[in-house]
Amino acid sequence: MLYKNRHGLAIGRFHFHIILLDLLCNINMLITLIIFFVILLALVLSHEAGHFFSALFFGIKVEEFGFGIPPRMFGVRSKKGILYSFNWLPLGGFVKITGEDGGESQDSSHFSNKSSWVQTAVLASGVFMNLVLAYVIFSAVAMMGTFESVEDKDIALYPDAKVMIVETAPNSPAGTAKIEAGDVINNMVSGADSVTPKTIDETQKFIEAHKGKEILVVILRGKTEFQTTIVPRADPPAGEGPLGIALSLVRIRKIPFYLAPIEGAQIMWNATTATLQGFWMLIGSLTTGGGEAVQVSGPVGIYNLTGQATSMGLSVLLTFIALLSINLAIINILPIPGLDGGRLLFVIIEAIRGKKISVNISSAAHGLGLALLIALILFITFNDIKALF
């Protein structure tokens, strides 16, 4: 379990460090933006590639492979007649398959002329590829090394464990000093007192003992060490602590390459079940109001999380991508019109009825579902932006 009692950091006396951080901030924002779009592209391409290649495998005609949501920005048509397009709203992607919305045709390459199990395989292939991507990433991360939380009482067993900041509260002394998740506390000095913290408890006690006084904090961010001076608040807001940070004692755990696939499967299982539990709690809170509150992030929120994950190293960033891929798989399999799960639901209904659903009904349902999903994304994005101010 991660330690969730927040403590914080503040504005430094060494102004040249703050100026340097300000200059680096703009560069970091650009790098984060690039990484964000690369992640989005990887997730969309892996998902839609599942639909694309499975459709071609079963002899179904593919009209368009699109990144983003229309209107179209530009497109290139291949010799086989497939349009590869980039669209203005970079929040997803699609593969346009002939006959996916229903209708009658004598063409054997028409989606609706394929058997129910072929249609199911094509519709589920995107979700499958997202899960495959997550599994491959988790297996790779297991070899690279993953952060493992350690209890203070076990520090003797793990002398390499470090006190890491895993969350920073906005507008706190830590937030003002530009302290980020993933930063490691190497040393703290206040007057004649100093400590090289080995445990969370040791860190807490030093901060508590020097509330209202300047503390020189030596931070390790990736491979770069820097200093900043902060003043712990004597009367902090509820739940934040003097500095406004959440701490965890962590170590790096690496798995031999021959065990990585097994470890990857275990991590995959744990991550998927935890994500499903989160969705269940979200549905409970939305439908009955009795579920536990669950924070939902849109593109802006994911962008911010991308920056935090990037600052914590490659293994954390890859883990973040894998978790996003699992979320994308689960969302797409939900039986909501406009999503893969909604289309799969129509296939099941048609198989039970033994009769095709009207093209008008199918198109209207999926069009309405897609419109509502876009509206939901915009609403969540508005809340994410509002939370920044």
ZAMARGU-4260 file (C-alpha; in steps of 0.2 Angstrom, whole numbers, plus 5000, padded with zeros to 4 digits):
<rodrens>
0) 5000/5000/5000 | 5006/5018/4996 | 5008/5030/5010 | 4994/5043/5007 | 4998/5056/5021
5) 5004/5071/5012 | 5019/5082/5016 | 5026/5096/5006 | 5040/5106/4999 | 5040/5126/4995
10) 5049/5140/4986 | 5068/5139/4986 | 5080/5152/4992 | 5092/5147/4977 | 5083/5156/4964
15) 5094/5150/4950 | 5088/5133/4953 | 5070/5139/4951 | 5074/5149/4935 | 5082/5133/4928
20) 5066/5123/4932 | 5055/5136/4924 | 5066/5135/4908 | 5065/5117/4908 | 5046/5117/4912
25) 5042/5123/4894 | 5054/5110/4886 | 5046/5097/4897 | 5028/5102/4892 | 5033/5100/4874
30) 5041/5083/4877 | 5025/5078/4887 | 5014/5083/4873 | 5024/5073/4860 | 5024/5058/4871
35) 5005/5060/4874 | 5001/5059/4856 | 5014/5045/4853 | 5004/5035/4866 | 4988/5040/4859
40) 4994/5034/4842 | 5001/5018/4848 | 4984/5014/4858 | 4973/5018/4843 | 4984/5009/4830
45) 4985/4993/4840 | 4966/4993/4843 | 4961/4997/4825 | 4975/4986/4818 | 4966/4971/4826
50) 4950/4976/4817 | 4960/4980/4801 | 4970/4964/4799 | 4956/4952/4806 | 4944/4960/4793
55) 4956/4957/4779 | 4960/4939/4785 | 4942/4935/4784 | 4940/4943/4767 | 4930/4958/4772
60) 4932/4974/4762 | 4940/4988/4772 | 4936/5006/4766 | 4945/5017/4778 | 4958/5016/4792
65) 4957/5033/4801 | 4966/5041/4816 | 4956/5053/4825 | 4937/5057/4824 | 4931/5067/4808
70) 4930/5079/4800 | 4945/5073/4790 | 4961/5083/4789 | 4969/5073/4775 | 4970/5056/4768
75) 4980/5044/4757 | 4972/5030/4747 | 4982/5014/4744 | 4983/5004/4727 | 4970/4992/4735
80) 4958/5007/4737 | 4959/5008/4756 | 4959/5026/4763 | 4972/5030/4777 | 4965/5046/4785
85) 4970/5058/4799 | 4956/5068/4806 | 4954/5084/4816 | 4949/5077/4833 | 4963/5066/4839
90) 4953/5057/4852 | 4952/5039/4844 | 4952/5031/4828 | 4941/5019/4817 | 4942/5006/4803
95) 4927/5008/4791 | 4922/4990/4786 | 4910/4988/4772 | 4893/4982/4778 | 4897/4985/4797
100) 4881/4995/4799 | 4871/4982/4792 | 4861/4981/4775 | 4859/4968/4762 | 4872/4964/4748
105) 4876/4949/4737 | 4895/4954/4739 | 4904/4940/4749 | 4916/4953/4756 | 4901/4962/4764
110) 4903/4961/4783 | 4884/4957/4786 | 4886/4942/4774 | 4899/4934/4786 | 4894/4921/4799
115) 4891/4927/4817 | 4907/4920/4824 | 4917/4929/4810 | 4908/4946/4814 | 4912/4943/4833
120) 4930/4939/4829 | 4932/4955/4819 | 4923/4966/4832 | 4932/4958/4847 | 4950/4959/4839
125) 4953/4977/4843 | 4950/4973/4862 | 4961/4958/4860 | 4975/4968/4853 | 4974/4981/4867
130) 4976/4967/4880 | 4990/4959/4870 | 4999/4976/4870 | 4997/4978/4889 | 5003/4960/4891
135) 5019/4963/4881 | 5022/4979/4890 | 5020/4972/4907 | 5032/4957/4902 | 5045/4970/4896
140) 5043/4981/4912 | 5045/4965/4923 | 5063/4963/4915 | 5067/4981/4916 | 5062/4983/4934
145) 5046/4989/4942 | 5044/5000/4958 | 5038/4989/4972 | 5031/4997/4988 | 5041/4992/5004
150) 5035/4994/5022 | 5046/5004/5034 | 5048/4989/5045 | 5056/4979/5031 | 5069/4992/5027
155) 5083/4980/5033 | 5078/4968/5020 | 5079/4981/5006 | 5093/4993/5010 | 5091/5000/4992
160) 5074/5007/4995 | 5071/5025/4993 | 5058/5038/4999 | 5049/5043/4984 | 5036/5057/4981
165) 5021/5049/4972 | 5009/5064/4973 | 5010/5083/4974 | 4995/5093/4979 | 4992/5109/4968
170) 4996/5126/4976 | 5005/5117/4991 | 5023/5121/4995 | 5028/5106/4985 | 5018/5111/4970
175) 5025/5129/4971 | 5042/5122/4971 | 5039/5112/4956 | 5041/5095/4965 | 5034/5081/4955
180) 5029/5063/4957 | 5043/5052/4955 | 5056/5063/4964 | 5067/5055/4977 | 5071/5064/4993
185) 5090/5062/4995 | 5093/5073/5010 | 5085/5087/5021 | 5094/5101/5030 | 5087/5114/5042
190) 5099/5124/5052 | 5111/5112/5061 | 5099/5097/5059 | 5100/5086/5044 | 5094/5069/5039
195) 5096/5056/5024 | 5079/5048/5026 | 5078/5030/5025 | 5060/5028/5029 | 5043/5037/5028
200) 5042/5039/5047 | 5059/5047/5047 | 5054/5059/5034 | 5038/5063/5042 | 5046/5067/5059
205) 5059/5078/5052 | 5046/5088/5042 | 5035/5089/5058 | 5049/5095/5069 | 5053/5109/5057
210) 5036/5116/5052 | 5037/5135/5048 | 5056/5134/5046 | 5066/5133/5030 | 5071/5116/5024
215) 5084/5113/5011 | 5079/5098/5001 | 5090/5088/4990 | 5080/5080/4976 | 5085/5066/4964
220) 5074/5067/4948 | 5079/5053/4936 | 5098/5055/4935 | 5098/5073/4940 | 5100/5080/4957
225) 5095/5097/4962 | 5091/5107/4978 | 5076/5118/4983 | 5072/5127/4999 | 5054/5124/5006
230) 5044/5129/5022 | 5032/5116/5029 | 5016/5124/5033 | 5011/5125/5052 | 4993/5124/5048
235) 4990/5115/5032 | 4973/5111/5024 | 4965/5095/5029 | 4972/5079/5021 | 4988/5088/5014
240) 5001/5089/5028 | 5014/5102/5029 | 5021/5100/5012 | 5007/5093/5001 | 5015/5077/4995
245) 5011/5058/4996 | 5026/5047/5000 | 5030/5029/4997 | 5045/5019/5001 | 5050/5010/4985
250) 5063/4998/4978 | 5067/4992/4960 | 5062/4974/4957 | 5068/4965/4942 | 5063/4948/4935
255) 5074/4936/4925 | 5070/4936/4906 | 5064/4918/4906 | 5051/4922/4920 | 5045/4939/4913
260) 5031/4931/4903 | 5024/4923/4919 | 5026/4939/4929 | 5019/4949/4915 | 5003/4938/4915
265) 5002/4940/4934 | 5003/4959/4933 | 4991/4959/4918 | 4978/4949/4928 | 4980/4961/4944
270) 4979/4976/4933 | 4964/4970/4923 | 4954/4965/4939 | 4958/4981/4948 | 4952/4991/4932
275) 4936/4981/4931 | 4933/4984/4950 | 4935/5003/4946 | 4923/5002/4932 | 4910/4993/4943
280) 4912/5006/4957 | 4910/5020/4944 | 4894/5012/4937 | 4888/5010/4955 | 4891/5028/4959
285) 4882/5034/4943 | 4867/5022/4944 | 4863/5022/4962 | 4874/5035/4970 | 4879/5022/4982
290) 4896/5017/4974 | 4912/5024/4980 | 4918/5040/4971 | 4929/5036/4956 | 4940/5050/4947
295) 4938/5050/4929 | 4950/5058/4917 | 4948/5064/4899 | 4962/5069/4887 | 4968/5084/4898
300) 4969/5073/4913 | 4978/5059/4904 | 4990/5072/4897 | 4994/5078/4915 | 4996/5059/4920
305) 5008/5057/4906 | 5019/5071/4912 | 5020/5063/4929 | 5023/5045/4923 | 5037/5052/4911
310) 5046/5060/4926 | 5046/5044/4935 | 5055/5034/4922 | 5053/5023/4907 | 5046/5008/4917
315) 5033/5019/4925 | 5028/5027/4908 | 5027/5010/4900 | 5016/5004/4914 | 5005/5019/4912
320) 5003/5015/4893 | 4998/4997/4898 | 4985/5003/4910 | 4978/5015/4897 | 4977/5000/4885
325) 4967/4989/4897 | 4955/5004/4900 | 4953/5006/4882 | 4949/4988/4880 | 4936/4987/4894
330) 4928/5003/4888 | 4926/4997/4870 | 4919/4980/4875 | 4904/4989/4885 | 4888/4986/4876
335) 4885/5004/4871 | 4880/5008/4853 | 4895/5016/4844 | 4907/5005/4853 | 4913/4988/4848
340) 4903/4981/4862 | 4887/4989/4855 | 4890/4982/4838 | 4894/4965/4846 | 4877/4966/4855
345) 4868/4969/4838 | 4877/4954/4831 | 4871/4943/4846 | 4853/4950/4844 | 4853/4946/4826
350) 4859/4928/4829 | 4845/4926/4842 | 4832/4933/4831 | 4838/4925/4815 | 4835/4941/4806
355) 4845/4957/4802 | 4842/4973/4811 | 4836/4987/4800 | 4851/4998/4793 | 4841/5014/4798
360) 4840/5007/4816 | 4858/5002/4817 | 4865/5018/4810 | 4854/5029/4821 | 4859/5019/4836
365) 4877/5019/4833 | 4877/5037/4827 | 4868/5043/4843 | 4880/5032/4854 | 4895/5040/4846
370) 4888/5058/4848 | 4884/5055/4866 | 4902/5048/4869 | 4910/5063/4861 | 4899/5074/4872
375) 4904/5064/4887 | 4923/5066/4882 | 4920/5085/4880 | 4911/5086/4897 | 4926/5077/4906
380) 4938/5087/4897 | 4930/5103/4903 | 4930/5097/4921 | 4949/5092/4919 | 4953/5110/4913
385) 4942/5118/4927 | 4952/5108/4939 | 4968/5116/4934 | 4962/5133/4940
</rodrens>
